[in-house]
Amino acid sequence: MPILKTEILGIELEISYEKNDYDKLNHLIEKFKKRLSEFPNDGRASSNQILFLAALKIEDELETMKKQIDLEANKEIILLKKELEKIKLNSISSIKDISPAIIEIKEVEKITKKIQDLIKKSVK
């Protein structure tokens, strides 16, 4: 397994990765370094504190995104429920429109059956 060497907050890190994950890992490391640069390292905060603050910020963003996704999903569910209700109403009215035709089809089937029975009798 290859190893990617990087430096974060003055600490050399070696990260093992799958060959096909190199670009993704490198991109994530760069994004994380950029996030860390949002917290000034002027000596007042330790590396651990800066990492903790960055992690908190990530967690906050994740919570916000999850809420947004849930909100959008709920809106989509409401829209789909409304659409389903319309389809149900249209189906009910369609069934009412088709009911007389179904009755007539059943009558035609009865007459056809009688004709078939008469043909069978006459052939015997």
N, CA and C atoms as an extended XYZ file, in Angstrom:
372
Properties=species:S:1:pos:R:3:atomname:S:1:resname:S:1:resid:I:1 pbc="F F F"
N         0.840       -1.173        0.000 N   MET     1
C         0.000        0.000        0.000 CA  MET     1
C         0.888        1.241        0.000 C   MET     1
N         0.636        2.179       -0.919 N   PRO     2
C         1.471        3.393       -0.954 CA  PRO     2
C         1.203        4.288        0.259 C   PRO     2
N         2.154        5.160        0.511 N   ILE     3
C         2.055        6.073        1.657 CA  ILE     3
C         2.177        7.504        1.146 C   ILE     3
N         1.261        8.346        1.593 N   LEU     4
C         1.297        9.769        1.254 CA  LEU     4
C         1.850       10.514        2.459 C   LEU     4
N         2.901       11.308        2.214 N   LYS     5
C         3.487       12.096        3.289 CA  LYS     5
C         2.970       13.524        3.161 C   LYS     5
N         2.536       14.078        4.290 N   THR     6
C         2.029       15.450        4.302 CA  THR     6
C         2.353       16.085        5.640 C   THR     6
N         2.222       17.399        5.695 N   GLU     7
C         2.456       18.126        6.942 CA  GLU     7
C         1.203       18.912        7.286 C   GLU     7
N         0.740       18.708        8.515 N   ILE     8
C        -0.434       19.443        8.999 CA  ILE     8
C        -0.084       20.019       10.366 C   ILE     8
N        -0.207       21.314       10.479 N   LEU     9
C         0.116       22.040       11.716 CA  LEU     9
C         1.535       21.740       12.196 C   LEU     9
N         2.460       21.649       11.240 N   GLY    10
C         3.855       21.427       11.584 CA  GLY    10
C         4.194       19.992       11.932 C   GLY    10
N         3.261       19.095       11.769 N   ILE    11
C         3.499       17.689       12.098 CA  ILE    11
C         3.528       16.882       10.800 C   ILE    11
N         4.607       16.096       10.622 N   GLU    12
C         4.708       15.222        9.454 CA  GLU    12
C         3.802       14.009        9.666 C   GLU    12
N         2.968       13.747        8.688 N   LEU    13
C         2.059       12.591        8.752 CA  LEU    13
C         2.308       11.690        7.561 C   LEU    13
N         2.188       10.387        7.792 N   GLU    14
C         2.261        9.405        6.724 CA  GLU    14
C         0.925        8.660        6.708 C   GLU    14
N         0.259        8.695        5.558 N   ILE    15
C        -1.071        8.097        5.448 CA  ILE    15
C        -1.041        7.008        4.389 C   ILE    15
N        -1.391        5.783        4.788 N   SER    16
C        -1.501        4.683        3.827 CA  SER    16
C        -2.808        4.830        3.067 C   SER    16
N        -2.779        4.517        1.774 N   TYR    17
C        -3.987        4.666        0.967 CA  TYR    17
C        -3.982        3.640       -0.166 C   TYR    17
N        -5.156        3.397       -0.701 N   GLU    18
C        -5.289        2.558       -1.891 CA  GLU    18
C        -4.870        3.392       -3.096 C   GLU    18
N        -4.252        2.764       -4.084 N   LYS    19
C        -3.746        3.497       -5.248 CA  LYS    19
C        -4.824        4.348       -5.916 C   LYS    19
N        -6.012        3.797       -6.045 N   ASN    20
C        -7.072        4.535       -6.749 CA  ASN    20
C        -7.675        5.658       -5.897 C   ASN    20
N        -7.273        5.789       -4.642 N   ASP    21
C        -7.791        6.841       -3.761 CA  ASP    21
C        -6.839        8.027       -3.613 C   ASP    21
N        -5.732        8.029       -4.344 N   TYR    22
C        -4.729        9.081       -4.171 CA  TYR    22
C        -5.318       10.477       -4.408 C   TYR    22
N        -5.975       10.660       -5.547 N   ASP    23
C        -6.512       11.989       -5.874 CA  ASP    23
C        -7.528       12.447       -4.836 C   ASP    23
N        -8.394       11.542       -4.439 N   LYS    24
C        -9.412       11.884       -3.443 CA  LYS    24
C        -8.760       12.268       -2.113 C   LYS    24
N        -7.790       11.463       -1.665 N   LEU    25
C        -7.108       11.730       -0.400 CA  LEU    25
C        -6.368       13.065       -0.463 C   LEU    25
N        -5.667       13.297       -1.540 N   ASN    26
C        -4.919       14.536       -1.703 CA  ASN    26
C        -5.864       15.744       -1.681 C   ASN    26
N        -6.992       15.622       -2.370 N   HIS    27
C        -8.003       16.694       -2.385 CA  HIS    27
C        -8.535       16.962       -0.976 C   HIS    27
N        -8.829       15.906       -0.236 N   LEU    28
C        -9.353       16.066        1.124 CA  LEU    28
C        -8.325       16.714        2.047 C   LEU    28
N        -7.082       16.316        1.899 N   ILE    29
C        -6.023       16.916        2.729 CA  ILE    29
C        -5.912       18.411        2.434 C   ILE    29
N        -5.937       18.784        1.171 N   GLU    30
C        -5.851       20.197        0.811 CA  GLU    30
C        -7.046       20.983        1.349 C   GLU    30
N        -8.241       20.396        1.251 N   LYS    31
C        -9.430       21.064        1.813 CA  LYS    31
C        -9.292       21.246        3.322 C   LYS    31
N        -8.749       20.211        3.988 N   PHE    32
C        -8.595       20.286        5.441 CA  PHE    32
C        -7.553       21.336        5.820 C   PHE    32
N        -6.469       21.394        5.066 N   LYS    33
C        -5.450       22.420        5.336 CA  LYS    33
C        -6.048       23.812        5.170 C   LYS    33
N        -6.864       23.982        4.147 N   LYS    34
C        -7.512       25.275        3.933 CA  LYS    34
C        -8.423       25.606        5.117 C   LYS    34
N        -9.150       24.620        5.603 N   ARG    35
C       -10.032       24.832        6.755 CA  ARG    35
C        -9.205       25.214        7.982 C   ARG    35
N        -8.077       24.537        8.181 N   LEU    36
C        -7.231       24.851        9.332 CA  LEU    36
C        -6.688       26.274        9.247 C   LEU    36
N        -6.463       26.757        8.026 N   SER    37
C        -5.926       28.112        7.877 CA  SER    37
C        -6.929       29.181        8.306 C   SER    37
N        -8.183       28.803        8.471 N   GLU    38
C        -9.203       29.739        8.951 CA  GLU    38
C        -9.001       30.076       10.432 C   GLU    38
N        -8.236       29.221       11.117 N   PHE    39
C        -7.969       29.439       12.537 CA  PHE    39
C        -6.520       29.906       12.674 C   PHE    39
N        -6.327       31.169       13.032 N   PRO    40
C        -4.948       31.689       13.086 CA  PRO    40
C        -4.109       30.930       14.105 C   PRO    40
N        -2.914       30.571       13.654 N   ASN    41
C        -1.992       29.849       14.541 CA  ASN    41
C        -0.943       30.830       15.040 C   ASN    41
N        -1.377       31.697       15.972 N   ASP    42
C        -0.488       32.755       16.477 CA  ASP    42
C         0.178       32.371       17.800 C   ASP    42
N         0.124       31.094       18.129 N   GLY    43
C         0.775       30.623       19.347 CA  GLY    43
C        -0.136       30.601       20.559 C   GLY    43
N        -1.300       31.210       20.457 N   ARG    44
C        -2.212       31.229       21.614 CA  ARG    44
C        -2.981       29.920       21.736 C   ARG    44
N        -3.133       29.210       20.640 N   ALA    45
C        -3.880       27.951       20.675 CA  ALA    45
C        -2.952       26.815       20.252 C   ALA    45
N        -3.108       25.686       20.917 N   SER    46
C        -2.284       24.527       20.565 CA  SER    46
C        -2.833       23.883       19.293 C   SER    46
N        -2.021       23.022       18.702 N   SER    47
C        -2.450       22.300       17.501 CA  SER    47
C        -3.712       21.491       17.775 C   SER    47
N        -3.770       20.899       18.965 N   ASN    48
C        -4.963       20.108       19.317 CA  ASN    48
C        -6.209       20.981       19.379 C   ASN    48
N        -6.077       22.182       19.925 N   GLN    49
C        -7.221       23.092       20.004 CA  GLN    49
C        -7.679       23.500       18.601 C   GLN    49
N        -6.726       23.772       17.730 N   ILE    50
C        -7.073       24.155       16.359 CA  ILE    50
C        -7.766       22.991       15.651 C   ILE    50
N        -7.235       21.772       15.827 N   LEU    51
C        -7.883       20.587       15.241 CA  LEU    51
C        -9.297       20.415       15.779 C   LEU    51
N        -9.448       20.628       17.095 N   PHE    52
C       -10.767       20.497       17.712 CA  PHE    52
C       -11.737       21.530       17.142 C   PHE    52
N       -11.297       22.777       17.003 N   LEU    53
C       -12.159       23.825       16.444 CA  LEU    53
C       -12.539       23.506       14.991 C   LEU    53
N       -11.578       23.005       14.225 N   ALA    54
C       -11.862       22.628       12.837 CA  ALA    54
C       -12.874       21.487       12.794 C   ALA    54
N       -12.699       20.527       13.690 N   ALA    55
C       -13.639       19.402       13.750 CA  ALA    55
C       -15.036       19.878       14.135 C   ALA    55
N       -15.120       20.802       15.085 N   LEU    56
C       -16.421       21.355       15.472 CA  LEU    56
C       -17.089       22.071       14.304 C   LEU    56
N       -16.298       22.812       13.554 N   LYS    57
C       -16.846       23.528       12.402 CA  LYS    57
C       -17.375       22.538       11.363 C   LYS    57
N       -16.634       21.465       11.141 N   ILE    58
C       -17.082       20.428       10.201 CA  ILE    58
C       -18.384       19.806       10.690 C   ILE    58
N       -18.447       19.487       11.977 N   GLU    59
C       -19.667       18.890       12.541 CA  GLU    59
C       -20.855       19.838       12.373 C   GLU    59
N       -20.622       21.128       12.616 N   ASP    60
C       -21.686       22.114       12.457 CA  ASP    60
C       -22.180       22.151       11.010 C   ASP    60
N       -21.248       22.142       10.064 N   GLU    61
C       -21.632       22.152        8.654 CA  GLU    61
C       -22.388       20.882        8.274 C   GLU    61
N       -21.957       19.747        8.818 N   LEU    62
C       -22.660       18.483        8.549 CA  LEU    62
C       -24.095       18.524        9.076 C   LEU    62
N       -24.256       19.034       10.295 N   GLU    63
C       -25.599       19.164       10.876 CA  GLU    63
C       -26.478       20.057       10.010 C   GLU    63
N       -25.924       21.178        9.562 N   THR    64
C       -26.671       22.102        8.711 CA  THR    64
C       -27.070       21.423        7.404 C   THR    64
N       -26.127       20.702        6.797 N   MET    65
C       -26.435       20.002        5.539 CA  MET    65
C       -27.479       18.918        5.748 C   MET    65
N       -27.369       18.170        6.851 N   LYS    66
C       -28.358       17.121        7.137 CA  LYS    66
C       -29.755       17.727        7.297 C   LYS    66
N       -29.839       18.844        8.009 N   LYS    67
C       -31.134       19.504        8.183 CA  LYS    67
C       -31.680       19.964        6.843 C   LYS    67
N       -30.812       20.518        5.995 N   GLN    68
C       -31.236       20.975        4.669 CA  GLN    68
C       -31.714       19.799        3.825 C   GLN    68
N       -30.976       18.688        3.885 N   ILE    69
C       -31.366       17.495        3.125 CA  ILE    69
C       -32.702       16.977        3.632 C   ILE    69
N       -32.873       16.931        4.964 N   ASP    70
C       -34.140       16.474        5.535 CA  ASP    70
C       -35.285       17.384        5.113 C   ASP    70
N       -35.050       18.691        5.136 N   LEU    71
C       -36.073       19.655        4.740 CA  LEU    71
C       -36.462       19.441        3.281 C   LEU    71
N       -35.467       19.292        2.415 N   GLU    72
C       -35.746       19.072        0.997 CA  GLU    72
C       -36.458       17.741        0.776 C   GLU    72
N       -36.039       16.715        1.531 N   ALA    73
C       -36.688       15.409        1.407 CA  ALA    73
C       -38.145       15.497        1.861 C   ALA    73
N       -38.397       16.217        2.948 N   ASN    74
C       -39.772       16.368        3.427 CA  ASN    74
C       -40.631       17.111        2.415 C   ASN    74
N       -40.056       18.154        1.807 N   LYS    75
C       -40.806       18.884        0.774 CA  LYS    75
C       -41.129       17.965       -0.392 C   LYS    75
N       -40.155       17.156       -0.787 N   GLU    76
C       -40.365       16.225       -1.901 CA  GLU    76
C       -41.442       15.203       -1.548 C   GLU    76
N       -41.423       14.714       -0.306 N   ILE    77
C       -42.434       13.748        0.141 CA  ILE    77
C       -43.816       14.386        0.094 C   ILE    77
N       -43.924       15.621        0.553 N   ILE    78
C       -45.216       16.315        0.532 CA  ILE    78
C       -45.710       16.480       -0.897 C   ILE    78
N       -44.807       16.894       -1.798 N   LEU    79
C       -45.193       17.040       -3.206 CA  LEU    79
C       -45.628       15.704       -3.806 C   LEU    79
N       -44.899       14.643       -3.491 N   LEU    80
C       -45.255       13.323       -4.015 CA  LEU    80
C       -46.592       12.836       -3.450 C   LEU    80
N       -46.847       13.130       -2.182 N   LYS    81
C       -48.136       12.754       -1.589 CA  LYS    81
C       -49.281       13.486       -2.278 C   LYS    81
N       -49.070       14.775       -2.553 N   LYS    82
C       -50.102       15.544       -3.254 CA  LYS    82
C       -50.338       14.976       -4.644 C   LYS    82
N       -49.258       14.630       -5.326 N   GLU    83
C       -49.364       14.059       -6.671 CA  GLU    83
C       -50.092       12.718       -6.624 C   GLU    83
N       -49.773       11.918       -5.623 N   LEU    84
C       -50.439       10.626       -5.459 CA  LEU    84
C       -51.928       10.808       -5.199 C   LEU    84
N       -52.260       11.809       -4.402 N   GLU    85
C       -53.669       12.096       -4.117 CA  GLU    85
C       -54.402       12.484       -5.396 C   GLU    85
N       -53.759       13.299       -6.234 N   LYS    86
C       -54.371       13.667       -7.515 CA  LYS    86
C       -54.594       12.435       -8.377 C   LYS    86
N       -53.595       11.564       -8.399 N   ILE    87
C       -53.716       10.337       -9.205 CA  ILE    87
C       -54.861        9.483       -8.677 C   ILE    87
N       -54.975        9.375       -7.360 N   LYS    88
C       -56.067        8.595       -6.768 CA  LYS    88
C       -57.420        9.178       -7.160 C   LYS    88
N       -57.535       10.513       -7.055 N   LEU    89
C       -58.802       11.160       -7.407 CA  LEU    89
C       -59.133       10.946       -8.882 C   LEU    89
N       -58.130       11.078       -9.747 N   ASN    90
C       -58.350       10.847      -11.171 CA  ASN    90
C       -58.731        9.398      -11.441 C   ASN    90
N       -58.107        8.472      -10.700 N   SER    91
C       -58.415        7.051      -10.881 CA  SER    91
C       -59.849        6.758      -10.478 C   SER    91
N       -60.277        7.351       -9.379 N   ILE    92
C       -61.650        7.131       -8.909 CA  ILE    92
C       -62.650        7.647       -9.933 C   ILE    92
N       -62.391        8.843      -10.460 N   SER    93
C       -63.320        9.386      -11.454 CA  SER    93
C       -63.263        8.560      -12.738 C   SER    93
N       -62.090        8.035      -13.078 N   SER    94
C       -61.973        7.190      -14.264 CA  SER    94
C       -62.751        5.898      -14.079 C   SER    94
N       -62.687        5.355      -12.880 N   ILE    95
C       -63.415        4.120      -12.598 CA  ILE    95
C       -64.919        4.369      -12.733 C   ILE    95
N       -65.379        5.511      -12.251 N   LYS    96
C       -66.796        5.844      -12.369 CA  LYS    96
C       -67.191        5.951      -13.839 C   LYS    96
N       -66.289        6.537      -14.661 N   ASP    97
C       -66.563        6.672      -16.083 CA  ASP    97
C       -66.568        5.316      -16.785 C   ASP    97
N       -65.751        4.391      -16.308 N   ILE    98
C       -65.609        3.088      -16.956 CA  ILE    98
C       -66.671        2.094      -16.498 C   ILE    98
N       -67.242        2.299      -15.335 N   SER    99
C       -68.199        1.337      -14.774 CA  SER    99
C       -69.306        0.940      -15.746 C   SER    99
N       -69.985        1.867      -16.425 N   PRO   100
C       -71.026        1.444      -17.368 CA  PRO   100
C       -70.464        0.575      -18.503 C   PRO   100
N       -69.268        0.892      -18.944 N   ALA   101
C       -68.654        0.101      -20.010 CA  ALA   101
C       -68.367       -1.313      -19.527 C   ALA   101
N       -67.929       -1.437      -18.290 N   ILE   102
C       -67.649       -2.771      -17.733 CA  ILE   102
C       -68.933       -3.592      -17.668 C   ILE   102
N       -70.027       -2.966      -17.271 N   ILE   103
C       -71.318       -3.671      -17.204 CA  ILE   103
C       -71.714       -4.159      -18.592 C   ILE   103
N       -71.538       -3.307      -19.586 N   GLU   104
C       -71.882       -3.699      -20.957 CA  GLU   104
C       -70.976       -4.810      -21.454 C   GLU   104
N       -69.689       -4.746      -21.117 N   ILE   105
C       -68.766       -5.809      -21.525 CA  ILE   105
C       -69.190       -7.131      -20.914 C   ILE   105
N       -69.607       -7.107      -19.668 N   LYS   106
C       -70.064       -8.337      -19.016 CA  LYS   106
C       -71.307       -8.885      -19.715 C   LYS   106
N       -72.195       -7.996      -20.122 N   GLU   107
C       -73.389       -8.429      -20.861 CA  GLU   107
C       -72.999       -9.071      -22.194 C   GLU   107
N       -72.059       -8.436      -22.901 N   VAL   108
C       -71.576       -8.986      -24.172 CA  VAL   108
C       -70.945      -10.350      -23.935 C   VAL   108
N       -70.190      -10.499      -22.852 N   GLU   109
C       -69.585      -11.791      -22.531 CA  GLU   109
C       -70.650      -12.851      -22.288 C   GLU   109
N       -71.736      -12.492      -21.588 N   LYS   110
C       -72.834      -13.446      -21.335 CA  LYS   110
C       -73.466      -13.886      -22.658 C   LYS   110
N       -73.719      -12.893      -23.525 N   ILE   111
C       -74.342      -13.208      -24.824 CA  ILE   111
C       -73.405      -14.076      -25.651 C   ILE   111
N       -72.113      -13.757      -25.647 N   THR   112
C       -71.123      -14.548      -26.377 CA  THR   112
C       -71.103      -15.977      -25.859 C   THR   112
N       -71.173      -16.126      -24.559 N   LYS   113
C       -71.176      -17.459      -23.946 CA  LYS   113
C       -72.411      -18.243      -24.400 C   LYS   113
N       -73.564      -17.583      -24.436 N   LYS   114
C       -74.782      -18.249      -24.881 CA  LYS   114
C       -74.657      -18.680      -26.342 C   LYS   114
N       -74.102      -17.810      -27.164 N   ILE   115
C       -73.919      -18.132      -28.587 CA  ILE   115
C       -72.979      -19.321      -28.730 C   ILE   115
N       -71.885      -19.317      -27.949 N   GLN   116
C       -70.938      -20.435      -28.012 CA  GLN   116
C       -71.612      -21.734      -27.593 C   GLN   116
N       -72.427      -21.667      -26.542 N   ASP   117
C       -73.150      -22.867      -26.089 CA  ASP   117
C       -74.105      -23.360      -27.175 C   ASP   117
N       -74.821      -22.434      -27.839 N   LEU   118
C       -75.748      -22.815      -28.900 CA  LEU   118
C       -74.991      -23.445      -30.073 C   LEU   118
N       -73.815      -22.864      -30.407 N   ILE   119
C       -73.017      -23.440      -31.498 CA  ILE   119
C       -72.561      -24.842      -31.144 C   ILE   119
N       -72.124      -25.031      -29.906 N   LYS   120
C       -71.687      -26.371      -29.479 CA  LYS   120
C       -72.835      -27.374      -29.575 C   LYS   120
N       -74.030      -26.973      -29.169 N   LYS   121
C       -75.214      -27.865      -29.218 CA  LYS   121
C       -75.559      -28.221      -30.663 C   LYS   121
N       -75.464      -27.227      -31.511 N   SER   122
C       -75.855      -27.472      -32.907 CA  SER   122
C       -74.825      -28.323      -33.641 C   SER   122
N       -73.590      -28.322      -33.216 N   VAL   123
C       -72.545      -29.113      -33.859 CA  VAL   123
C       -72.672      -30.572      -33.425 C   VAL   123
N       -73.168      -30.871      -32.272 N   LYS   124
C       -73.255      -32.239      -31.763 CA  LYS   124
C       -74.272      -33.009      -32.487 C   LYS   124
